[in-house]
Amino acid sequence: MGELPYWTFSLGTGSPFLENYGFLYFYFTGFCSFLAQDLTTGIKFSHAIYHIGSGLAMFLFSTRLCRARRAGTISGLGYVLCFWHLQQR
């Protein structure tokens, strides 16, 4: 009695979809949802940031590993545009 709900069926938090994410994912997504004043918009905005950030991280990793910007561009685009990555986010 008098407690805020932290788990509900309507958010899909009982599904295994987000079981492997760390706590910073939920903090940042909650912060984005707070700024947007809408849960769905906050989740979409945070996932867009994660998607772009992962592509940039792959670009930087491949550029440093191969010492070629072309290889970094191809691997970054390949990672961001692959079917699994587009459908999971």
NORWO-V729732 format. One record per backbone hydrogen bond with DSSP energy under -0.5 kcal/mol. CO is the residue of the C=O (numbers start at 1). NH is the residue of the N-H. Records with the same first field share a line. If there is no record, write none. Layout:
BEGIN
CO->NH ; NH
END
This chain:
BEGIN
8->11 ; 13
9->12
12->15
15->18
16->19
18->21
22->25 ; 26
23->27
24->28
25->29
26->30
27->31
28->32
29->33
30->34
31->35
32->36
33->37 ; 38
38->42
39->43
40->44
41->45
42->46
43->47
44->48
45->49
46->50
47->51
48->52
49->53
50->54
51->55
52->56
53->57
54->58
55->59
56->60
57->61
58->62
59->63
60->64
61->65
62->66
63->67
68->72
69->73
70->74
71->75
72->76
73->77
74->78
75->79
76->80
77->81
78->82
82->86
83->87
84->88
85->89
END
